[in-house]
Amino acid sequence: MINAQDIKNGTCIRMDGRLYFCIEFLHVKPGKGNTFMRTKLKDVVDGRVLERRFNIGEKLEDVRVERRPYQYLYMDGHDAIFMNQETYEQIPILKEVITGVDFMKEGDVVEVVTDASTETVLYAEMPVKTVLEITYTEPGLKGDTATNTLKPATVETGATVKVPLFINTGEKIEVDTRDGSYVGRVR
Protein backbone atom coordinates (compact mmCIF):
# COMPACT_ATOMS: atom_id res chain seq x y z
CA MET A 1 0.00 0.00 0.00
CA ILE A 2 1.18 3.52 -0.80
CA ASN A 3 -0.13 6.92 0.16
CA ALA A 4 -1.75 9.09 -2.51
CA GLN A 5 0.99 11.72 -2.18
CA ASP A 6 3.59 9.10 -3.25
CA ILE A 7 2.12 8.71 -6.76
CA LYS A 8 4.61 9.61 -9.49
CA ASN A 9 4.73 9.13 -13.27
CA GLY A 10 5.03 5.41 -14.02
CA THR A 11 3.54 4.27 -10.70
CA CYS A 12 1.22 1.29 -11.20
CA ILE A 13 -1.82 0.94 -8.94
CA ARG A 14 -4.71 -1.52 -8.69
CA MET A 15 -8.09 0.20 -8.46
CA ASP A 16 -11.58 -1.27 -8.98
CA GLY A 17 -10.02 -4.59 -10.01
CA ARG A 18 -8.03 -3.00 -12.87
CA LEU A 19 -4.40 -1.93 -13.25
CA TYR A 20 -3.53 1.69 -14.04
CA PHE A 21 -0.27 3.52 -14.74
CA CYS A 22 0.05 7.14 -13.66
CA ILE A 23 0.93 9.25 -16.71
CA GLU A 24 0.47 12.67 -15.11
CA PHE A 25 0.11 13.96 -11.56
CA LEU A 26 -0.31 17.31 -9.85
CA HIS A 27 -0.10 18.07 -6.14
CA VAL A 28 -2.86 20.66 -5.51
CA LYS A 29 -2.90 22.83 -2.39
CA PRO A 30 -5.99 25.06 -2.55
CA GLY A 31 -6.38 28.14 -0.35
CA LYS A 32 -9.31 26.56 1.45
CA GLY A 33 -9.83 22.86 2.02
CA ASN A 34 -7.59 19.83 2.03
CA THR A 35 -4.62 19.12 -0.19
CA PHE A 36 -5.20 16.52 -2.91
CA MET A 37 -3.52 14.80 -5.86
CA ARG A 38 -4.98 15.26 -9.34
CA THR A 39 -3.87 12.36 -11.58
CA LYS A 40 -4.30 11.00 -15.07
CA LEU A 41 -4.32 7.21 -15.07
CA LYS A 42 -3.95 4.95 -18.11
CA ASP A 43 -5.66 1.55 -18.08
CA VAL A 44 -3.07 -1.16 -18.76
CA VAL A 45 -5.49 -3.41 -20.68
CA ASP A 46 -7.40 -1.12 -23.04
CA GLY A 47 -5.33 2.08 -22.90
CA ARG A 48 -8.18 4.37 -21.81
CA VAL A 49 -7.14 7.43 -19.82
CA LEU A 50 -9.15 8.68 -16.86
CA GLU A 51 -8.70 11.57 -14.48
CA ARG A 52 -8.95 10.89 -10.77
CA ARG A 53 -8.53 12.90 -7.55
CA PHE A 54 -7.08 11.38 -4.39
CA ASN A 55 -7.05 12.98 -0.96
CA ILE A 56 -3.67 13.20 0.72
CA GLY A 57 -3.23 10.25 3.09
CA GLU A 58 -5.57 8.01 1.09
CA LYS A 59 -4.18 4.48 0.82
CA LEU A 60 -3.79 2.90 -2.63
CA GLU A 61 -2.80 -0.62 -3.62
CA ASP A 62 0.42 -0.40 -5.60
CA VAL A 63 1.59 -3.06 -8.02
CA ARG A 64 5.27 -3.83 -8.41
CA VAL A 65 6.09 -4.07 -12.10
CA GLU A 66 9.23 -5.34 -13.79
CA ARG A 67 10.51 -4.26 -17.19
CA ARG A 68 12.64 -6.76 -19.07
CA PRO A 69 13.96 -6.93 -22.64
CA TYR A 70 12.53 -9.76 -24.72
CA GLN A 71 13.46 -10.68 -28.28
CA TYR A 72 10.67 -11.22 -30.81
CA LEU A 73 10.93 -14.63 -32.51
CA TYR A 74 7.80 -15.34 -34.59
CA MET A 75 3.99 -15.11 -34.80
CA ASP A 76 1.83 -18.06 -33.78
CA GLY A 77 -1.81 -17.30 -34.55
CA HIS A 78 -2.90 -14.38 -32.34
CA ASP A 79 0.21 -14.66 -30.16
CA ALA A 80 3.71 -13.33 -30.68
CA ILE A 81 6.44 -15.57 -29.27
CA PHE A 82 9.20 -13.78 -27.35
CA MET A 83 12.41 -14.99 -25.73
CA ASN A 84 13.73 -13.69 -22.41
CA GLN A 85 17.21 -12.23 -23.00
CA GLU A 86 18.66 -13.63 -19.75
CA THR A 87 16.99 -17.04 -19.25
CA TYR A 88 16.19 -17.90 -22.91
CA GLU A 89 12.67 -18.86 -21.78
CA GLN A 90 10.02 -18.41 -24.50
CA ILE A 91 6.63 -16.85 -23.74
CA PRO A 92 3.57 -16.05 -25.88
CA ILE A 93 2.11 -12.52 -25.73
CA LEU A 94 -1.20 -11.49 -27.31
CA LYS A 95 -0.82 -9.13 -30.29
CA GLU A 96 -3.39 -6.75 -28.76
CA VAL A 97 -1.14 -5.81 -25.81
CA ILE A 98 1.93 -4.98 -27.94
CA THR A 99 2.35 -1.36 -29.00
CA GLY A 100 3.83 -1.00 -32.48
CA VAL A 101 3.12 -4.64 -33.39
CA ASP A 102 2.69 -3.75 -37.10
CA PHE A 103 6.32 -2.62 -37.30
CA MET A 104 7.86 -5.56 -35.42
CA LYS A 105 10.25 -7.84 -37.30
CA GLU A 106 12.09 -10.98 -36.23
CA GLY A 107 14.97 -10.27 -33.86
CA ASP A 108 13.60 -6.94 -32.55
CA VAL A 109 14.01 -6.38 -28.82
CA VAL A 110 10.92 -5.07 -27.03
CA GLU A 111 10.35 -4.06 -23.42
CA VAL A 112 7.90 -6.40 -21.67
CA VAL A 113 6.21 -5.12 -18.50
CA THR A 114 5.05 -7.82 -16.07
CA ASP A 115 3.26 -7.82 -12.72
CA ALA A 116 6.01 -9.00 -10.37
CA SER A 117 3.65 -10.72 -7.92
CA THR A 118 1.71 -12.84 -10.45
CA GLU A 119 4.25 -12.91 -13.32
CA THR A 120 1.48 -11.97 -15.79
CA VAL A 121 2.36 -9.84 -18.82
CA LEU A 122 0.70 -6.43 -18.67
CA TYR A 123 1.92 -5.08 -22.02
CA ALA A 124 4.91 -4.94 -24.35
CA GLU A 125 6.18 -1.95 -26.26
CA MET A 126 8.47 -1.52 -29.22
CA PRO A 127 11.23 1.09 -29.16
CA VAL A 128 9.86 4.48 -30.25
CA LYS A 129 11.79 4.42 -33.55
CA THR A 130 12.67 1.50 -35.78
CA VAL A 131 14.40 1.15 -39.15
CA LEU A 132 12.48 -0.66 -41.89
CA GLU A 133 13.09 -1.31 -45.58
CA ILE A 134 10.52 -0.25 -48.19
CA THR A 135 9.38 -3.29 -50.20
CA TYR A 136 7.00 -1.42 -52.53
CA THR A 137 6.06 2.13 -53.36
CA GLU A 138 5.19 4.02 -56.53
CA PRO A 139 8.33 5.45 -58.15
CA GLY A 140 9.08 9.08 -57.35
CA LEU A 141 9.62 11.65 -60.07
CA LYS A 142 12.68 13.89 -60.27
CA GLY A 143 11.85 17.30 -58.84
CA ASP A 144 9.05 16.06 -56.52
CA THR A 145 10.86 17.31 -53.42
CA ALA A 146 9.34 20.77 -53.09
CA THR A 147 5.87 19.80 -51.82
CA ASN A 148 4.84 18.10 -48.60
CA THR A 149 2.82 15.48 -50.47
CA LEU A 150 2.95 11.93 -49.09
CA LYS A 151 2.41 8.58 -50.80
CA PRO A 152 1.74 5.12 -49.34
CA ALA A 153 4.67 2.71 -49.04
CA THR A 154 4.70 -0.91 -47.88
CA VAL A 155 7.53 -1.81 -45.48
CA GLU A 156 9.13 -5.22 -44.87
CA THR A 157 6.68 -6.10 -42.07
CA GLY A 158 3.68 -5.61 -44.39
CA ALA A 159 2.51 -2.36 -42.76
CA THR A 160 1.77 0.75 -44.83
CA VAL A 161 3.50 4.04 -44.03
CA LYS A 162 2.97 7.46 -45.64
CA VAL A 163 6.32 8.67 -47.02
CA PRO A 164 7.49 11.70 -49.07
CA LEU A 165 7.43 11.41 -52.87
CA PHE A 166 11.24 11.11 -53.23
CA ILE A 167 11.41 7.79 -51.27
CA ASN A 168 11.80 4.71 -53.51
CA THR A 169 11.55 0.91 -53.18
CA GLY A 170 14.58 -0.64 -51.45
CA GLU A 171 15.43 2.37 -49.29
CA LYS A 172 15.53 2.19 -45.50
CA ILE A 173 13.43 4.60 -43.48
CA GLU A 174 12.95 5.34 -39.80
CA VAL A 175 9.36 4.91 -38.53
CA ASP A 176 7.74 6.11 -35.28
CA THR A 177 6.14 2.92 -33.88
CA ARG A 178 3.57 4.79 -31.76
CA ASP A 179 1.63 6.24 -34.69
CA GLY A 180 3.29 4.73 -37.77
CA SER A 181 4.57 8.03 -39.10
CA TYR A 182 7.64 8.55 -41.29
CA VAL A 183 10.59 10.06 -39.37
CA GLY A 184 13.41 10.14 -41.91
CA ARG A 185 15.55 8.35 -44.45
CA VAL A 186 18.39 6.13 -43.21
CA ARG A 187 21.58 6.19 -45.26
Secondary structure, DSSP 4 states (H G I P E B T S, - for coil): -EEGGG--TT-EEEETTEEEEEEEEEEE--SSS--EEEEEEEETTT--EEEEEEETT-EEEE--EEEEEEEEEEEETTEEEEEETTT--EEEEEGGGEETGGG--TT-EEEEEEETTT--EEEEE--SEEEEEEEEEPPPPTTTTSS--EEEEEETTS-EEEEETT--TT-EEEEETTTTEEEEEE-
